[in-house]
Amino acid sequence: MSDNEAVETELSTISTLKKPTVEIPGVAPVQLHTLDLARHIAIAPDEKRYVVATFDGTRIGRKYVVAVYPQQGNYLTLIRLPVCEFHTELAEHAVQRHIALVQAIQKGNLKTYLRENK
């Protein structure tokens, strides 16, 4: 097997791996990035938009990261300045936090959620 064939086989194997999908009623998922477990755009009652992203953070020294980023005009704004960021050891806890954050944003309770869950 040549090097090119080995690379093609490896790439096709990687592309066929399915990532788990997190479905939240009333929220459209966004295309997942490489390390993502979940990514959604949540719209608050005041029409502010946020991207809630949950990803594997082992490369930055954290197990799983759940972050909320502001979105404006369909673009992420201030990606280096998330509204909030939580770290968890288990993927299941990260996904639960992800869902809770999306629901808090939808209900207009993000600030309350953040105060109660520091």
N, C-alpha and C positions, 0 to 999 in steps of 0.2 A: 504494500500500500504506500503510495507516495505521500509526501507531506501535505500536499493540497487536498488529497482525498481524506486524510485524517482530520484536517481542519474542517472540511465540509461536513464530515460525519459528526464531529463534535458540535459544530454550530447547529446542525439540524436537530441533534438531541437536545441541546439547550433550548432551542426555540419551541420544541414540542412540550416542554415542561409547563404545566399549567399553574398559575398563581391562584391562591385562594381569592375568591371574590367576596366582598362585603357589600351586601345589598341593604340599603336604607330606604324605606318607603318615602316617596316624594323627593328624592335626591338623585340626581344623575351622577353616575361615577365618571371619573376622568381617567384617561389612559394612564396606566401605572408606569412608573419609572422603574429602573432596574432593581432597586432595593426596597420598593414599596410593598407593604401589605395591603394598604387601602389608600385611596385618594378621592376626595369628593369636593364639589363646590357647594357650599351652603350659603343660602341667601336669607338674611335677617328680615324681619318685618319692615324695617326702615330702608330696605333695598340694598344695604351694604352686603358685599359679597366677600366670602372668605374661602380659601382653600385649606381643607383639613387633610393633612398628610401623615400617614403612619408608616414608618420605615425601619429597616434594620440599621441600627446605629453603631454596630460593633467597630466599624472603621474609625469612628470618632470617639471611641472609648465608652460607649453606652450600648446597652443591649438593644432596646427598642425605643424609638422616639416618636411621640405624637406631637405635631406642631400645627398651629393655626397661623396662616399667612393672609394679610389683606390682599384683596384683588380689586383692581380698578380698570375698567375698560377692557375686560377679558385678559388682562395681563397681571401677573404677580407684581406687587409693588413692595419694595423694601424686603426682599427675600432674606436678607441677613438680619432683619429685625422682626422676628415673628411676634404676633400678638401674645402667644404663650407657647410653652414647650414643656412636655412632661416626659419622664423617662420611666420605663418599667423593665422588669426582668423577664416577664413572660409575654409571648405574642398574644395570648388570649386576653390578658389584662390591657394590652395596648389597643386591641381592637374594641374592647368594651369602652375604653376611654374615648376612642375615636368616635364611636356611635353616640356616646353621651355628649360630646362636644358639638357634633353636627346638630343633634336635637336641641341643645341649648341655644345655638345660633338661630335655628329655625323659629324658636319661640321668643327670641329677643332677650334671652337670659344669659348671654355670654359673660357679662360682667359679674352677675350674681354667681354663676357657676365657678368662675375664677376665684372669687372671694371665698367661697365655701370649700374649694379644693386646692388650696395652696400647697 
